[in-house]
Amino acid sequence: MRKTRRTSQVGATIRDALVEVFRHDLKDARLALVSITEVEVSPDLHVARVFISALNAEEAQKISSDLNAQQGRVRHFLGQRIRLRLTPELDFRYDETSARAGRIEDLLQEIKKSDDDNESS
């Protein structure tokens, strides 16, 4: 989705409102462990992709599918918290960025360790 100043502002507004919806409106204890990393909004403001992450990748993927299943309810609560002519359709997705960063960090540590071992030999 193309980013403009308007879509970025709407995405930030939606992200902040969704945090409040997760915190106050939805009665799911698992959402306390979820963080919304980014919200991408389509140029026509009809669709919003919500990227979420959690400490446990499998749990975050399950939560994102559960949120997609109850998307209408989440959208209803979101519509009560934001002031837009149209509340966008929500598409919850697992954000793999932190998992990838952790894997890259592990690989770099392995390389550094093997270099240190080679220098000491």
Secondary structure as UniProt FT lines:
FT   HELIX           5..20
FT   HELIX           21..25
FT   HELIX           29..33
FT   STRAND          35..41
FT   TURN            43..44
FT   STRAND          47..53
FT   HELIX           57..69
FT   HELIX           71..81
FT   STRAND          89..94
FT   HELIX           97..120
//
